[in-house]
Amino acid sequence: MSDQEKDLVERVLSGDTAAFEPLIAPYRKPLLGLAYRMARNSEDAREITQDAFLRAFKYLRNFDADKSFKNWIYKIVIHAARNFQNKKAKEGRVVASGPVKEAAARGSLGPERGLERRELRSRLMDCLNVLTPREKEVFLLRDIEDLSIRESARILGCSAISVRVHLSAARGKIRERIKIRHPELMEGKK
């Protein structure tokens, strides 16, 4: 954990609640992206990250300053997403179904490029449907969030071997799904 993060944690724990925002600010966008990829719905992703940030604030006193704040906050988002999905399942609502609702491309991308990106994202998200919840979590943390095996294992509370096994299974299932449902994505690959 950086000295700046340690300082911000200490300030929050001392009663300076305004220090919490700069503490989580660098993680806001990546965590929202992770929640979106898990829930596949923008509104649900915002709810998940909001819940995670509230939990982080509430339990900050339990955070071990000798450990990685990044891993800790990612772990909270993973747990918040699991809880959210379990809650939705218990309420009888469909979890993560239907096409991906992606916002229009940001920045200076033209409409054609934005459409291409949305179509590709939709195809790739379709491939995630074949994964178990653990495989999906591992795949998202390793291959999308680009976290290390060790970081992923800490966040998920499992061994590095477990991460490797689930990642290998996830990649294999995704590869097969692409071959079957989206062979155009395999062009040039054997």
N, C-alpha and C positions, 0 to 999 in steps of 0.2 A: 504494500500500500504506500502510495506517495505521501510525502510530508504534508502536502496540501490537503489530501484526503483526511489524514490523521487530524490535522488542525480543524477541518470542517466538522468531523465527527465529534471532536472534543467540544467545539462551540455549540453544536446542537445539544449534546448531552448536558451542557452547562446552562441551557435554557434559551439559546439564540436560535429560535426556530427558523429564522430567515436563512441560516447557513445550510439548511437542508436542500434548498433548490440548487445552489451551485455544486453541492455534493453529487446529486443525481443527474444534473444537466448533461454531462458527457454520455450518459447511458440511456437517456430518454428515447432517442431515435432508434438505436439498435434494439432496445428492449421492446419498443412498440412494434418493430419489424418482426421480432421473434414471436411475440404474442399474435400478430396478424397471421404469420405462417402456421401457427398452431391452431388458431380458431378459424382462420380463413374468412374473417368478417371484420371490417374496420371498426364497427361499433363495439363488438365483443372485445377486440384487441385493446381499444381504449379503456374499456371497463376492467379488463385484466390488469393492464399496466397501472391504472389508477389504484386498484386494490393492492397490487404489489408495492407501490410506493407508500401507501398508507401503512401496510404491514412493516415495511422497512423502517419507517419513521417510528412506529410503535415499538418495534423490537430492536432498535439501534443499540440500546444499552446492552443487549446480548451479543452484539457483534464483537468478534475477537480481532483487535487491531493488528495483531501479528499475521493475520490472514489477508487474502485478497478481497477487497471490497467488491470488485467486479464479479468475482465468482459468487460471492454472497448474494448480490442483488439479482444475478441471473438465476440462481437457485430459487429465490423468492418468486420470480416471474414464472418459472417452470411449475412450481407448486400452485401458484395462483391460477395458471391456465388449467392444470389438472382439476383443481377444485371447481373451477367455472364449468368445465366440460362435464364433470360428474353431476353438478347441480342441474345443468341443462338436461342431462340424460334422465335424471330422476323426475324432472318436471315433464318428461315425455316429449320434449322438443327434439328435433333432429339436430345433431351436432355436426358442424363442418360439412354441410352438404350443399349441393347446387354449384353453379359456376362461381368462380372467383370474381368478386366485385372489386375491380382495380380502378382506382382513380385515374383520370386522364393523365397522360405523361406530363411530368413536370418540366419546367424550364423551357428551353428553346426547341424541344423536339417537335417535329411536325406531326400532323394527325396520322400519317401513314406509319411513321416510326413508333408512335404511341400505340397504334393498333397492333403492330407486330409484337411489341413488348407485352401487351396484354394477352395476346394469343399464346405467346410462348410461356408466359407466367401461368396461364390457365392450364396449359398442357402439363407443365411441370407440377403444378399443384394437384392435378388429377393423378399423377404418379404417386403422390404421397398417400393417396387413399388406400394403397395396398399395404402400408406399413402398420405394424403394431404401435401402440402409443410410445413404448420405450424406443423402438427403432426410429420413429419419427423425431423424438426428442434428441437422440444421439445424432441423427443425420443433420438436423437443423443446427445444432451446436457446432458440430465438426465442419460440415461442408458448406453451410450457409453463413454462420456466424464466425467461422474460421478459428474456433477455439482449439486448443491442443487436446490431445487424448487425456492428459492429466487434469486439465481444467474441466473438461466435460465430465470426467469421473467424479471430481469433487462436487460439481454442481448437482449431479444426479444422485450422488450418494452411493456410488457403486465402484467397482474396481476398473482399472484401465483395461483389463482383459475383457470384462463385460462390455465396455464401450467398443472395443475392437470387434468383438463378436457381433454385437447389434449393428454396428456400422457396416460390416461386411454383408450381413443379411439384408440390410436396408438398401445398400447399393445394388446388390444382386436383384432384389425385387423391383427396384426402380428401373434397372436396365431391361428386365424382362417386360415390364409394363410398357416401356418406351417401344420396344421391338414389336409388341402386339398392337398397341393402340395408337402410337405416334411414330411409325417407322421413318417418317420424313426427318425426324430429329437425329436419326442414326446415319444420315447420308455421310459418306466418306469414312465411316467407322466400320470395322469388321469384327 
